[in-house]
């Protein structure tokens, strides 16, 4: 399934989560998906993104690692359904939005946590989501710089010299 469709499914599921347990399961799913997208970009994405994509993979993995993994049927793991990543820019824009929503949801869970363990898991997951989002934003910046260079080099080669 296409990365953007999976991200949108994650955003819907997170928004429709009714309690802390569901929210934490969706946060885990989102971080797992970010890890899979980072891995895909590191292997087959634009060369300028590969270092940041590896960093995203590591950070999102940390985001999964600080939370208890949800009990999911293998077919329910969205990251495992990732088969296409056609538009890196659009995927990263959507992923950045999802990671921002993850952070907001985690703040809500942390602020109402009944125990310290959940509170601190949320704090670490917030940090991982924020750092993951920073990597996504850096990759978007690098893509924009790459597109600008391609545009400028295309203009130099145009017959009108414009």
Buried (B, 14 or more C-beta within 10 A) or exposed (E): EBBBBBBBBBBEBBEEBEEBEBBBBBBBBBBBBBBBBBBBBBEEBBEBBBBBBBBBBBBBBBBBEBBEEBEBEEEEBBBBBBEEBEEBBEBBBBBBBBBBBBBEBBEEBBEEBEEEEBBEBBBBBBBBBBBBBBBBBBBBEBBEEBEEEEEEEEEEEEEEEE
